[in-house]
Amino acid sequence: MERHRFDVAIIGAGPAGLMAALHIPAGPTAVVLEKGARPGRKLLLTGAGQCNLTAAGDIGDFEHCYGDHGRWLRPALRNLSNRDLITFFERRGVAFSCTPEGKYFPKSLRSAEIVETLLADLRRRGIALHRDRPVERIGVVDDRFVVHGGGDIYEAAAIIIATGGKSYPQTGSTGDGQRLATALGHTIVPLKAALAPVTPAEHPLAPLAGNSCEEALLTVMRDGKKVHAAAGPLLITHTGFSGPLILDNARRMEPGDTLCLAFATVRREEFLRDLIDASRGRGAIAVKNIVKDAGLTKNLREALIRHAGIDPDGRAAELTRDRFAALADAFCAFAITIKTLGGFETAMATSGGVALTEVDPKTMMSKLVPGLFFAGEVLDIDGDTGGYNLQAAFSTGALAGRSVLLPRPV
Ligand SMILES: Cc1cc2nc3c(=O)[nH]c(=O)nc-3n(C[C@H](O)[C@H](O)[C@H](O)COP(=O)(O)OP(=O)(O)OC[C@H]3O[C@@H](n4cnc5c(N)ncnc54)[C@H](O)[C@@H]3O)c2cc1C
């Protein structure tokens, strides 16, 4: 067992912890304690290994991408905005490209470039990184923290907990930080898998796995009442539904809810009227040809027609009013019951975490334990897909790092 003394100890070498370390003003000694042998394991997986770092647009518009918690994040997002984040990496030699949908990726399309850049800066700044140090316990003795990790003991005047959420546990994020925070007196909003795919009780569209829909509409119904509605890209998978429309709205869903999907983004009544118009006076036209303008793949169109109990090659003249209505339901009100939402193994983020009411949004310091800071997904923050989670991790990390040795209010 070794005993170490630092001014600041940062727990967790993910994007939040590394960015926090790099924003500590020059002077104090700092150490990053990482549970595993490799830092930034989840960061390496982001954007399918390409790292969707952040999104384009005004940082003020980011807030609505964090559910009800965007307002709380405002000081952190303004302290390190999307533009600042891009500039931070550009100054260190990383070039970026932005997709037409406004997603920023490193030009190399290698998330490893982002991790390597952070680690190179850590070395340049002389900040220690101790690997294989799973922190199990934090004590407070005479205004100093005593951190037990991997058999060693670290004493520090301030600590930043940046241990992430609980999703993709193989990357090291297993809810340790929430347990450490609880032991220090903090309240934890129950952890739930977020950005998770949906498995329906029945999946008649399973053979269409891989088909997507650029813009679909989603209505979430619970006990017969509409509880949420949204629009966005939808992906059909072997087990159910995914894509931004499902992932971004999973935090509003529960098993047992009915999801009403509209693959055609016009209202049902309008779609029905268009169908009847398209077949009027053209009795010989095949049913599959009157839905050609729905903007979906041929396979998906034909599967939806079959789902309505209609032969796609049948003649439109044979459709009764009820059959037209069934067709409109299949395209504009495709109902599924949620059997399960993806668990922590498949979810890309964790909702819940350290309660935001107990953390100062202007500094990321605990309101309960002076000198204790939080950053990243350990907090009760989860964002939409598209770079918003990394932006939140980097922004809260930078703010915690900058604030960590400021004089504390008495
Ligand atoms: C597959 C996948 C793809 C994603 N893609 C994107 C994307 O493209 N864009 C985007 O914005 N977001 C993406 N995300 C989400 C994003 O990766 C996370 O929100 C972000 O990594 C959170 O950063 P963090 O630093 O808070 O936590 P983490 O990245 O989870 O890092 C926490 C670190 O703390 C360490 N740790 C945990 N417990 C301890 C302990 N007891 N002692 C010491 N160390 C500990 C862990 O080992 C880990 O290294 C993706 C997530 C996944 C799973």
The ligand as a MOL file (V3000), in Angstrom:
LIG
                    3D

  0  0  0     0  0            999 V3000
M  V30 BEGIN CTAB
M  V30 COUNTS 53 58 0 0 0
M  V30 BEGIN ATOM
M  V30 1 C -21.8490 2.7120 -27.5560 0
M  V30 2 C -21.9230 4.1520 -27.1400 0
M  V30 3 C -21.8250 5.1490 -28.0890 0
M  V30 4 C -21.9310 6.4870 -27.7160 0
M  V30 5 N -21.7790 7.4480 -28.6720 0
M  V30 6 C -21.8550 8.7500 -28.3250 0
M  V30 7 C -21.6290 9.7760 -29.2910 0
M  V30 8 O -21.2600 9.5110 -30.4480 0
M  V30 9 N -21.7770 11.0680 -28.8880 0
M  V30 10 C -22.1070 11.4080 -27.5910 0
M  V30 11 O -22.2630 12.5840 -27.3040 0
M  V30 12 N -22.2590 10.4510 -26.6510 0
M  V30 13 C -22.1200 9.1490 -26.9730 0
M  V30 14 N -22.2560 8.1880 -26.0040 0
M  V30 15 C -22.4200 8.6120 -24.5890 0
M  V30 16 C -21.0780 9.0700 -23.9860 0
M  V30 17 O -20.0780 8.1270 -24.3090 0
M  V30 18 C -21.1600 9.2340 -22.4730 0
M  V30 19 O -22.2140 10.1040 -22.1510 0
M  V30 20 C -19.8370 9.7810 -21.9120 0
M  V30 21 O -18.7840 8.8750 -22.1550 0
M  V30 22 C -19.9390 10.0510 -20.4120 0
M  V30 23 O -18.6910 10.5150 -19.9950 0
M  V30 24 P -18.2140 10.3900 -18.4810 0
M  V30 25 O -16.8010 10.8690 -18.4520 0
M  V30 26 O -19.1860 11.0400 -17.5940 0
M  V30 27 O -18.2720 8.8400 -18.1420 0
M  V30 28 P -17.5390 7.5810 -18.8040 0
M  V30 29 O -17.1920 7.8280 -20.2080 0
M  V30 30 O -18.4180 6.4360 -18.4830 0
M  V30 31 O -16.1790 7.4700 -18.0000 0
M  V30 32 C -16.1550 7.1420 -16.6300 0
M  V30 33 C -14.7780 6.6080 -16.2770 0
M  V30 34 O -14.7200 6.3960 -14.8640 0
M  V30 35 C -14.0910 5.1570 -14.5760 0
M  V30 36 N -14.5660 4.6770 -13.2810 0
M  V30 37 C -15.7740 4.1890 -12.9520 0
M  V30 38 N -15.8170 3.8280 -11.6610 0
M  V30 39 C -14.6050 4.1100 -11.1410 0
M  V30 40 C -14.0230 3.9500 -9.8620 0
M  V30 41 N -14.6870 3.4150 -8.8350 0
M  V30 42 N -12.7390 4.3290 -9.6800 0
M  V30 43 C -12.0160 4.8680 -10.7080 0
M  V30 44 N -12.5190 5.0310 -11.9470 0
M  V30 45 C -13.7940 4.6630 -12.1570 0
M  V30 46 C -14.5370 4.2750 -15.7400 0
M  V30 47 O -13.6740 3.1710 -15.8810 0
M  V30 48 C -14.4830 5.2490 -16.9080 0
M  V30 49 O -13.2000 5.2920 -17.4870 0
M  V30 50 C -22.1430 6.8460 -26.3550 0
M  V30 51 C -22.2410 5.8340 -25.3960 0
M  V30 52 C -22.1200 4.5040 -25.7730 0
M  V30 53 C -22.2110 3.4310 -24.7190 0
M  V30 END ATOM
M  V30 BEGIN BOND
M  V30 1 1 1 2
M  V30 2 1 2 3
M  V30 3 2 2 52
M  V30 4 2 3 4
M  V30 5 1 4 5
M  V30 6 1 4 50
M  V30 7 2 5 6
M  V30 8 1 6 7
M  V30 9 1 6 13
M  V30 10 2 7 8
M  V30 11 1 7 9
M  V30 12 1 9 10
M  V30 13 2 10 11
M  V30 14 1 10 12
M  V30 15 2 12 13
M  V30 16 1 13 14
M  V30 17 1 14 15
M  V30 18 1 14 50
M  V30 19 1 15 16
M  V30 20 1 16 17
M  V30 21 1 16 18
M  V30 22 1 18 19
M  V30 23 1 18 20
M  V30 24 1 20 21
M  V30 25 1 20 22
M  V30 26 1 22 23
M  V30 27 1 23 24
M  V30 28 2 24 25
M  V30 29 1 24 26
M  V30 30 1 24 27
M  V30 31 1 27 28
M  V30 32 2 28 29
M  V30 33 1 28 30
M  V30 34 1 28 31
M  V30 35 1 31 32
M  V30 36 1 32 33
M  V30 37 1 33 34
M  V30 38 1 33 48
M  V30 39 1 34 35
M  V30 40 1 35 36
M  V30 41 1 35 46
M  V30 42 1 36 37
M  V30 43 1 36 45
M  V30 44 2 37 38
M  V30 45 1 38 39
M  V30 46 1 39 40
M  V30 47 2 39 45
M  V30 48 1 40 41
M  V30 49 2 40 42
M  V30 50 1 42 43
M  V30 51 2 43 44
M  V30 52 1 44 45
M  V30 53 1 46 47
M  V30 54 1 46 48
M  V30 55 1 48 49
M  V30 56 2 50 51
M  V30 57 1 51 52
M  V30 58 1 52 53
M  V30 END BOND
M  V30 END CTAB
M  END
